[in-house]
Amino acid sequence: MLRLMARGLLWVFLLLAVALAGGFLWIRSTSLPRISGQVAAPSGTLAGPVSIIRDGYGVPHIRAQTDEDAVYALGFVHWQDRAWQMDFQRRVAQGRLSEVLGEAALPQDKFLRTWGFERAAESALPALSPQARKLVSAYTAGVNAAMQEGKTALEFRILGYTPEAWRDVDSISWSKLMAFDLGGNYEEEVMGARAVGKLGAGGLAQIYPPYPSSAPTILSADEVGKGAPAAQGTPTTHLPESTFEALQANLDAARSLGMQPVAGKGSNDWVIGGSRTASGKPILADDPHLALTSPMLWYLADVQGDKLKAIGASIPGLPAIVIGRNERVAWGVTNVNPDVQDLYIEPDGAKLTSRTEVIKVKGQPDVNLTVQESAHGPIISAHDIPNSGAENLGPKVALKWTALQAGDTTMDAFLGLNYAQNWSDFYTALQKYVAPSQNFVYADTDGNTGYYAPGKVPIRTGWDGSLPVAGDGKHEWKGFIPFADLPHTYNPADGLVVTANNKVVPDSYGYNLGNNRNWAEPYRAERITQLLTAKPAGLTLEDIKRVQLDTHSLVWDDLKPYLFATKPQNEASTKALELLRGWDGNETVDSVQATIFEMWLLKLQEMSRDELGNDHVLLSLAVKNQLAGDGKLCRNTQLNIPNCAAELNAALGAAVSDLITRLGSDMNGWQYGKLHEVASNHRAFGKVAPLAPIFNHSAPTAGGTNTVNVARPDHDTFKQTHGPSYRQIIDLSDMNSSVYVGSLGQSGNPIAPHAADQQPMWIAGPL
């Protein structure tokens, strides 16, 4: 009997194994794209044959007889490898997540519909040039042809829906979300108004410290010339708590979508003239810092038609190489972050228009959302009443933003860069650029280098846009900074341009790009410049790789005099402080000191929360300023912390206690990589327990807060959620020796061989 039962169980297990294997093979066959053989395009869509050859990492090399056919093929491979990502991105822009994710996504949809990203994209499409419209349409046709291949992304099966056909406007809508993610100062205005209300007029500088006068700017006074300094200052405004709560709801919705300003978001890029390199030709490097997701944002591609010859990083949904090179010109980008958003407190009786947005919710009745707009833009301070639109609480606050205005031709600019053959073409293409404003570095095969910061930047007279203002007509934009006057340089005398989201121009520049608190802290820019100028000539690709991967913390160098003055109150804190003495500040995965320092810094960055009554995280520079001046933010009466000396001790104690809870009491086992891992999580399933292990990707990573290889730990998880999303180093002496690597892999399918095969190179550095 036992033998028969065992034999029966064996057969059951075998049948289950066969069923699982069969199911896996079925899922694999129905979800992975066809990458060999021939595909017949719909009649009349292609001018000639097109070849798509994928290399060992799944990167497509597209060869076509016309540019339209090449872009058609780019759309085809984008959908093959990233169908879910593309559909999710456009659903975000449309505010249609609730249709497939259910009621949990309703706050995000309300935020997205109120701001009107899709409406802005629809207004931009007619403004594009005929050539751009032709390429966008070819891309759309390629995407839709790939849809007809009969392959279904796993996410569509899990959620049980079929994606709609791609439209031309869908290729514009994602750029609007990128503009939100990278442009404006909406959150700073909200937080600044709160700081002023809670701490007085000086509170703004405590929360957002001014850029240090001794820190580097991208361009020097010689490069921008002399002009009258732009006016600073904004009238102090008062907002009731209910309005703050309504505005905070927008921020919370954006954060849940991965779109929020964090210290680890930004980018590095630089261009080095031939006088500094071993080859005598320029080297251009770029590593944009963004949210790290699964799949990764970028898609590497080599796209060649009759005139189009571009290679580098594209974004699925966009018909262009966004960062990269063609046969003669290379370019890279970092975020400028000029102030292109303003909040207006509309007076009683302000003329408003209304529209009703119908939001479909999976498994629930439709939700009607009433959106109001003033002459400045959408009213974003409305209070949600479920199923009944919006009801005003407190003053109506409107948002004015360059990216929501009609006529955005940024797509023309990116397509133009793909074709640029020299500085003149580059300059001409960027004149079409609107948002989000980027620091473009430039190099060409003739040995020229340059820099431009294009985009529409408002001119404000007598105010700087750092706080909300009354919508009474006294604080209106006076046009935009003329393109010719925007910051730029060509063949700079020192042969070096370094950008790391730091302040762009000195105070002698005659326009206000943003108030003096608008820029990233200078640590990355200082460290990059320090490393590049340490070797004044003979720089090679290997040198540049080492700079991109540098993990020395200038924040540590800046803070350690104050940290070492701490007088610990217990044995564990004393031991932790002693471990930090003698540390070189290099944040490697095996460093115990990096773990202690970053956790201590996280606790110090929370010191303003009792004053502001929220979860605000201070910048490193703000922490330093408080410690240096025994600032008021150090004090916490509820916790009996009277000064910064006590705050240092309390924060160290909290950090050590937290680490003991997470890693145990043996400090020798507190290696950084045990806690600090990259968290490239799926947008929809990243927190769904049964699915997260399938779709998420993680690995120990080096780097920390404001290191060049930036990898700021998340406040709650200590994971790296933002950082270099893509790296490129382009050698203008031999373009084929250039290197490009993304944070994960080409495929968005977790069972595909190229889902995460670039990650080891991304962590260790490209070969």
N, C-alpha and C positions, 0 to 999 in steps of 0.2 A: 504493500500500500504506500509506504513512504517513497519507494523507488518510483512508483507511478505518479505520486504528487510532485516529486522533484522534476520528473520528466515533463509533466504538465506545466510547471512553473517556468522551466527552461524554454518551452515553446512559447509561452506568453511573453517572456522577455525578448525572445527572438523576434516575435511578431511586432512587439512595440519598437524594437530597434529598427526593424525594416520599415515600419510606419514613419518613425522619426526621420530616418535617412531619406525615405521617399519624400516626406514633407519638405525637408531641407533642400533636396535636389529640385523639387517643384518651385519652391520660393526662389532658389538661386536662378533657375532657368527663366522665370517670369519677371525677375527684377533686374538682373544684370544686363547691361546693354550689349548689343551685337557690335563687335569691334573688328570683325573680319568679313571678307566677302564684299558683295556689291549691294547697294541700295538704290532703287529706282525712285528718283525724285518726281513729284507731280509734274505733269506735262507743262512746259513753259516757264518753270521756276528757275532753271539754271541755264546759263549761256553755254556751258561746256562741262566736261568731266571735272570732278573734284576728288582729290585724294586726301585722306586723313590717316596719318601714320602715327601710332602711339609708341612712345619710348618705354623704357623699363619702369618708369614711374607713372605711366598712364597719361603723360603729357601729350596732347595732340599737336602734330605738325601738319598744318593745313596748307595745301597748295591748290590754287584755283586760277582760272584764266582771267577772271574779273574780280574786282574788289567786292562787288555785291555777292558773288558766289562764295568768296572767302568768308564774309560775314554771315551768310546763310549757314555755312558749315560750322561757324562758331556757335550760332544759336542751336544747331543740331546737337553738338557735343555737350554744350551747357545743359540742355535738358536731359540728355542721356545720363549724365553723371550727377546732376544736382536738381532733379525735378522737384523734389520736396522743398528744398531751400528756395527755389525760385517762386514756387506757389505760396510758400509761407511769407516770403518777403512782400509779395504783392498784396497778400491778405492783410499784412500789417499796414501797408500804405493805405489800403482801402478801408481799414477798420472793419474787417469781416472775419475776425478770428472766432467769434462766438458761434458762427455757423457750423464750425467743425470741432471746436474745443468745448463748447457749451457755455453755461452761465458764468463759469469762473473767469472767462476772458472778457466779460462785459465791461468792466472798468477800463480795460485797455482800448476796447472799441470806442467807448464814449470819448476818451481822450483823443484818439486818432481822428474821429469824425469831427470833433469840435475844432481841432487845429486845422483840419482840411488838407491833409497831405495829398490825397488823390485829386481833389479839386485843383490844387496848385499844379500837379502834373498835367492835368487836362488843359490848363491854360498855357502851359509851356510848349506843348507839342506843336501847335500851329506856328510858333515863333522860330522854329528850327529852319535852317537853310534847306533848299531842295535836295542837295547832296546828302545831308544828314537824314532827311526824311526817307530818302531812297535806301540808305544803309540800314536804318531802323526797320523799315518794312522788310528788307531782305532777311534781317535777323529774325523778325517775327515769323516769317515763312519757314525758316529753318527750325525754329522751336516747334512749330505746329507739325512739321514733317516728322520730327522725332517722336511727338506724341502718338503718331499713327503707327509706330513700330510695335505697339502692343505690350510694352514693358510697363510694369507698375511699381513705383517706389513702395517700400515697406510701409511707410507712414500712411500712404493712401489706403492700403489694405487694413491697417490697424484702425484707422479712423472711419473707414467705410464711406469714402466719397471719391468721385472722379473729378480731376481738375478741369477747369474750363479752358477753352482755347486762349492762346496768348494774344494780346493786343499790343499795338505800338505804344500806347500810353503806359503799359506795364513796364516798359524799359526806361521810362522817365521817372516813375513813381519811387523806385528805390533810391534814386539820387536825392530825393527830397528827405528821405529818412536819414541818409548819410549827412545831409546838411544839418538836420536837427542834432544828430549824434556829435557832430564836430563843430558846430557854429553857434555863436550867440552867447549871451550871458543871462538868460532867463533865470536860472537857478541862483546865480550870484545876486541878482536884483531882489529875489524873494528873501534869500538868507540875509542879504545886506540890510533890507528894511527891518527884518526881525532883530538883527544885531543892534541897529540904531534904536529901535523901540525898547529893547531890553537893557542895553548898555550905555545909551546916550550917543552923542555925535561921534565920539571916538571909537565906538564899537565896531564900525566898518573896518577900520585899519587893524583892529585886533584879530578879527576873524579872517580877513583877507589882507595880509600885510602888503604894503607897497613894494614894488620890485626894487631890490637894492641898487643904489646909485653906482656902486662899484662893480656890479655884475655885467657880463658881456651882453651886448646887443648884436643882432644878426648883421646889421650894417653899421658902419662907423659914421661919425659926423661928416667926415670928408666925402663919404659916398652919398649922403642924403642932402648935402648942402646946408645952408643956413636959412632959417625962417623963424617967424614968431611962434613961440611955443603955444600949443593949443590950450584953450581954456579948460580948466578942470572944475569939478564940483557939481553937485546936484542938490536942489532943495530937499530938505528932509521931509519925508512923508509919513503919515500914520495910517496903518491898516489894522482893522479889528481882527481878533483871533479867528473869527469865523472865516474871514477872507484868506488868512494864512492857511487854514485847514483846506479850503477849496483849492488854492494854488498848490498846496502840497500834494493833493490828490493827483494832479497832473504829473508831478515829479515821481510819485510812487508808481504810477502807471508806466511811465517811461523807464524807470528802473527795472520793473518786472520784465520789460522787453529787452533789457541789456543796454539801454541807451541812457547813460548817466555820466556826468563828469566825475572822474576819479583821478587820483594823483598818478596812477599807472597808465592813464590813457594819454596819448600824445603822439610823438614820433621823433625819430632822429633821421636827419639826412645831411649829407655834406658832399661838396665837390672840391676836388683837389686839382690845381693846375699842374701842367707838365713840369714846371720848374721844381716841383716838390716830389715827383715820382721817379722811379727807376727807369721807366720806359720813355719818359719825356712827353707822354700823353696824359690827359686827365684820367682820374678814377672817380666814379660817382657811386655813392652808397646811400641806401635808404632802408629803413625798417619801421613801417607805420605801426604804431601801438594802438590796438583796438581790443574790443571784447573778443576773447578766445572761445570759439564755439565749435560744435560738431554738427554738420561739417564745417570746415574752416571757411571764412569769408571768401578768400581769394581762389582763383582757378588759373593755373599757369597754362599758357598757350603760345604757340608760334603760328601767326596768321599771315599768309602771303597771297595776294592777288596780283593784278597787273601793276598797280602803283603802291598798294598797301603792303608794307614789309615790317610788321611789328611783332615783337616778342616780349613777354614779361607776364605781369599779373593782370588778369581780367577779373570782373565780378559777374557771376552768373546773373543774367537779367540785363546786362549792359553790353552793347555791341561794340566794345572798344577795349584796347589794352589801356588800362588806367595808369599803371606804373611800369616803366620798362625802357625799351629802345626800338629804333628802327635801324636801317643800315648806316645812318650817319649821325643820328642824334639820340642822346639818352636823357632821361628825366626822372626825378623823384619828388616826393611830396611829404610835407609835414603840415600840421594844422597851424594856421596863423592865429585863429581865434580872435578876430577883431570883434568889436561890439556891434552886432548887426540886429539886435533885438532890443525893443523897449516896451515896458509896461506902462500903460496909460490908465489912470483912474478917471473914468468918464464922469462928467458932471451930471446932476439930475437933469432930465429932459434931453440928454444927448440923443440924436437921431440914430435909431437902431433898425436893422433889418433882421428878419427871422426866417429860418428854414427848418423843416422837419426831416430828420434823418431816421429812416426805418432800419433797425438793427435786427436781423434774424438770429435767433438763438436756438441751437440744437436742443430739441426736446422740450422747448418752452415757447410761449407766445412771443410774437414780435415785440420789440421795445421801441417806442417812439421817443426820439431825443430832439428837443428844440434847441437849436443853435442860434445865438444872436451875434451880430457883427456891428461894429461901429465903423466910422471912417478910417480908424487905425487898423482894425483887424478883428478877429474873433474874440468874443467875451469868454475868458477862460476861468473866471472866478465863480461860475455857476455852481449851485449845490445840487447834487443828484437826488432826485426823488424817483425810486424805481417805477418804470412804466409810465412816467408822466412828464418826461422831458427835464426841464431845468427850472429851478426857482432861485431867485437872487437872494443872497444873504450878504448884507453889507454892500459896499460900493462895487460897481461893475468895473472890472479890470480887463482891458483889451490888450492884445499882443500885436505889435507891429514888427514885421520880420521881412527881410529882403527875399528870403526863399519862398514866401507865400505870395509875392507879387507876380503879376502876369509878365510873360515875355522872357522867361528864364532860358538862356541859350547855352547853358553850361555843357550840354551834350555836344554842341558844335565845337566847343573848345577842346574837349577830350579827343574827339575824332580828328580835329585839326592837328593835335600833337602827334598822332599816329603817322601823319604825313609830313611833318616838319623836316626840312632839309638843312636849316641853318637858323641862326638867331632871329633873323627877320621873320621867317615863317613861325617860329616859336612865339615871338612877340605878337604877331598878328592873330594867331590862334587864341592866345590868352585874353585878347580884348573881348572875346565872347563869354568869358567866364563870369559867373554870378555868385554861386555859393555851393559848398562852403569854402571860404577863402583858404588857400593853401600856399605854403612856402614852396615854390617850384625851384629846384636846382637843375642846372642845365650843363651839358657838355656835348661837344661834337668831335668828329674824327679829325677836324682841322686843328684841334688843340684849344678851341675856345671854351670858356666856362662862363656861367652867369647865374643870375637869381632874379625871380620876380614873385611878387605877392599880389596876384590879381583878385578880382571880386568886387562886388558893389559894397562900399563902406560908407555909411551915412555921414554927412557933415552936420555936426551939432554946434550951435553958437551959444556960448555962455553956460553950457551944462555938459556933463560927460557921460550920461546914460548909466551911471552905476546904481541908481535907485529909481523906483517907480516915480512918475511925474504926473501932474494933473493934465487931463486931456482938454485943456481950455484954450488951446491954440498957441500957447506961449513957448512950447517946447517941441516944435516940429522940425523935421529934417529939412536941411537946405540943399537938397540934391546929394550927390555922391562925389567922393574924391575922384578927380579926373584920372583916367587910366595912366596917362603919361607921368602923373605925380605920385602914383603908387610906388612903394619901395622896390627898388631894383638896382642891379649892378651888372656890368658886363666886363669880363676879364679883369677882375679886381687885382690891384697891384700886389697884394700879398699872396695871391694864388690860392686862396682858401675861403670858402663860405661854409659855415656851420650853423645848422638850425636844429633846435630841440624844443620848440614851442616857447622859447624864451622871448623876451622883449625884442621887437623887430628893429626899432629905430631909437636913437637917442632923443632927448627932449627938444632938441633943436629942430626936429622935423615939424613942418608947419601945419600938420593936420592931427586930429585925434583919432588914432586907430582903435584905441580902447583906453580906459582909464589905467592908471599905473598899477592896478591890481589884477589886470586881465591876463597876465602872462604866467606860464609855468615857472616854477622855481628854477633858478639858474644852474642847479647842480649838474645836470646832464650836459648842458652846453659847456660848462667849465671843464668837466672831465674829458669830453671829446677833444676840445681845443688843447687841453694839457697833453693828451696822448699824441695828437697829430703833430703838434709843434715840437715835441721832444725829439723828433727825428726830422730836422728841417728839410732834408732832401732824401731821395732814394726810396720813397714809400712804395710798397708792393701790395698785391692783393692779400697776401698773408698778414701783413701789418693791419690792413683794414678789417679783416676777419677778427683779429684779436681785439680791435677797438669795439666792434659791434658786440662782442661777447664779454666785454669787461664788466666785472662785478664788484669793483672797489666802491665803497660807499663814502662819498663826500659828506653825506648827511651825518655819518658817524664821526668823521673828522670835525665837523662843525659842532656837534653836540657833546662829544666826550668830555670836554673840560667841565661841563655842568653835571654830567652823569657821574663823573668820578668824585664830585663833591658830595655825593649822597652819603648819608650816614645810616646804613641799614639797621633795622631794629630786630632782626632775627638771624639765626645761623644760616638758613637757606639763602636769604637775600645777600648776606655777606659773601657766601661762597660764589654766588652768581656774579656779583660785582668783581670779585677777584679773578674769575675766569675771563672777564672782559679786559682786564689790564694786560697790555702787551699785544692785544689783537690788532692785526693789520687792516681790518675793515673790509676784507675780501669775503663776500657772501657766497660761499660754495656749498654744495649739497651736504658735505661732511662736516661743516663747521657747527660747533656747539654755540660759539659766541654769536653767530648770525641769528640763531634762534632766540637767544636771550635778548639781543639788541632789538630785533624787529618786534618781539612781543612787548617789550618795555615801551618802545615808541608807539605802538598801537594804543597802549593804556594812556600815555601822555596826550595823544591826539584826541582823547575823549574829554579833556578837562573843561571844555566849554559847555558840556551838555546840561549841567545844572543851571547855568545862567540862561541858556537859550531855550531850555525845555524841549529839546528834540535830540536826534541822534547824530548831530553834526560831527564831522571828523576834521580836525584842524590840519592844515598843511604843516610840513616839517619846519618851515621857516617861521610860521606862527608860534610853534612850540618853542623854538629857539628864542624868539623875541620875548616871550613870556618868561622863560627861565633867565634870560639875560637881565631883564628889568624887574624881576620879582613881580610879575604882572598880576592883575586882578583875577584873571581866569584860573590861576592856580588855586584860588581859595574856594573852599567848599565848606560852608558852615554846618551843613547836615552831617558831614563826615569828619568834622572837627579838623579840617585842613586849613591852617591860617596863612600859609605862604608857599612859595615854590619849593623850598627845602623839604617841607612836609609832603608836598605833592610828588616830588621825585621819589621819596621813600615809599609813599603809598602805592604809586604806580609800579615801582619795582616789586613790592610785595605782591601786588595783584598779578603781575606778569609771572612771577615765580610760582605762585599758587596755581595759576592757570596751566602752566607747563607741567607741574607735578600731576595735575588731574589728567592731562592729555598723554604724558609720556612716562610718568613714574618719577620716583624721588632720586634716581641715579642720574645726576646731571651729565655724566659721561655718555649717556645714551641719548642725549638731546640733539642728535644730528639734524641739521636744517631740513634735509630732504625727507625725513620721516613725517614732518608736518607740511612742509612747503612743496606742494605738487601743483602742476598745471591742471586746471579743471576745464577742459574743453567739453562743455556739456551741450546736450541737444536742447533746442529751444522749446520743444513741446514735451519731450519725454525725459528731460534731464532730472526731474524730481519724482518720476513715477517709478516706484521701487522695482516692479518686475522688469521694466524696460530699460531703466537707467544703465545697468551694467552692459547692455548690448550696444547702446548708442553713445555713451560717454567715453571719453578717453582721458587718462591721467598718467603722469610720470613725474618723478622728482625733478625740480628745476632750481638752478642757481639764480642769483640776482635778488634785488629787493627794492625798497623805496628809493626812487630817484637814482638808481644805478643806471649806467648806459644800457646794459641788458636789463631793462626795467622789469620788475616782477614783484610789485607791491603785494604783500599778503592781504587777503580779505579780512575785514575786522571780525567776522563771525567764524569763518572756517579756517583761516590762515592759508587758504589755497590761493594760487595765482589765477585770477579770472581775466586779467587784461595783460597785454604785453605786445612784443613784436609779432604781429600776425603774419608777417612775410618779411623776408630779407632778400635784398639784391645788392650785388657789388658788380659794377660794370666797368670793364677796362677798355678804354677807348683806343688803346694800342692794338688790342686783339679781342674784338667783341665776343668771339667764340670761347674765350677763356673766362667769360663772366659767369657768375653764379647766382642762382635764384632758388629759394626754398620757402615752402609754406609751413604752417604750424601743424598740419595733419597730413592730408593727402588729397588726391584729385577727386576721389569718389565720395559721394554722400551715403553710399550703401554700406552699412556696417559689416556685411559679410563679403564685401569686395576686397580683392588683394591690395587695392590702392586707397583704402579708407584712411590709413594712418601711417603709411610707410615713409613719409617725409619727416615725421616727428623726431626720430633719433638724430637726424642731421640738423633739424631746427634747434634741438637742445645742445648738441655738441659742436655745431658749426658745420657748414657745408664743406665737402671735400675739395 
